[in-house]
Amino acid sequence: MKLRVTVCIGSSCHLKGSRQVVEELRNIIEDNCLEDKVEIAGTFCLGQCQKGVCVTIGDEFYSVSPDTVEEFFKNEIQTRI
């Protein structure tokens, strides 16, 4: 079963860099040959607009920016696969 990582692409998160977050996550996953283990999905507003680019894994919310994608990947994604 793939680990599903959902990134908000609503207007507020879009302005805070959600597109870059998605692209960077996809690049990291591809570079590490993890396409069969991690799935990136987009969603509209998760109701956590004040927290920046909202990312969920399961029912846990994370605030991720283009500058913190690698740290998020290492701490939250890599440790689960």
C-alpha positions as CSV (number, residue, x, y, z in Angstrom):
1,M,0.0,0.0,0.0
2,K,1.3,3.4,-1.0
3,L,1.8,6.2,1.5
4,R,-0.6,9.0,0.4
5,V,0.7,12.5,0.8
6,T,-1.9,15.2,0.0
7,V,-1.0,18.8,-0.8
8,C,-3.5,21.6,-0.7
9,I,-3.6,23.5,-4.0
10,G,-6.3,26.0,-2.9
11,S,-5.7,29.7,-3.6
12,S,-4.1,30.5,-0.2
13,C,-1.7,27.6,-0.4
14,H,-1.1,28.2,-4.1
15,L,0.1,31.7,-3.3
16,K,2.4,30.3,-0.6
17,G,4.1,27.8,-3.0
18,S,2.1,24.6,-3.2
19,R,3.0,24.1,-6.8
20,Q,6.7,24.2,-5.9
21,V,6.1,21.9,-2.9
22,V,4.4,19.3,-5.2
23,E,7.1,19.5,-7.8
24,E,9.9,19.2,-5.3
25,L,8.2,16.2,-3.6
26,R,7.8,14.5,-7.0
27,N,11.4,15.1,-7.8
28,I,12.6,13.7,-4.4
29,I,10.4,10.7,-4.8
30,E,11.6,10.0,-8.3
31,D,15.3,10.6,-7.4
32,N,14.9,8.0,-4.6
33,C,13.0,5.5,-6.8
34,L,10.0,5.6,-4.5
35,E,7.2,6.0,-7.0
36,D,5.8,2.6,-6.0
37,K,5.8,3.5,-2.3
38,V,4.6,7.1,-2.2
39,E,1.6,8.8,-3.9
40,I,1.3,12.6,-4.2
41,A,-2.2,13.9,-4.5
42,G,-3.7,17.4,-4.7
43,T,-6.8,18.7,-2.9
44,F,-8.5,22.0,-2.5
45,C,-8.8,23.9,0.8
46,L,-8.2,21.8,3.9
47,G,-9.3,24.6,6.2
48,Q,-5.8,25.3,7.6
49,C,-5.0,28.3,5.4
50,Q,-3.1,30.2,8.1
51,K,-0.6,27.3,8.3
52,G,1.0,27.8,4.9
53,V,1.1,25.1,2.3
54,C,-1.0,22.4,4.0
55,V,0.1,18.8,3.6
56,T,-1.5,15.8,5.1
57,I,-0.4,12.2,5.7
58,G,-3.3,10.3,6.9
59,D,-5.2,12.6,9.3
60,E,-2.1,14.6,10.3
61,F,-1.6,18.1,9.1
62,Y,1.8,19.7,8.3
63,S,2.8,23.1,7.2
64,V,5.4,22.8,4.4
65,S,7.0,25.5,2.3
66,P,9.2,25.2,-0.7
67,D,12.2,25.8,1.6
68,T,11.3,22.9,4.0
69,V,10.3,20.2,1.5
70,E,13.5,18.2,1.9
71,E,13.3,18.3,5.7
72,F,9.6,17.3,5.6
73,F,10.4,14.4,3.2
74,K,13.2,13.1,5.5
75,N,11.3,13.5,8.8
76,E,7.7,12.6,7.8
77,I,7.8,10.5,4.6
78,Q,11.0,8.6,4.6
79,T,10.5,7.4,8.2
80,R,7.1,5.8,7.2
81,I,8.2,3.8,4.2
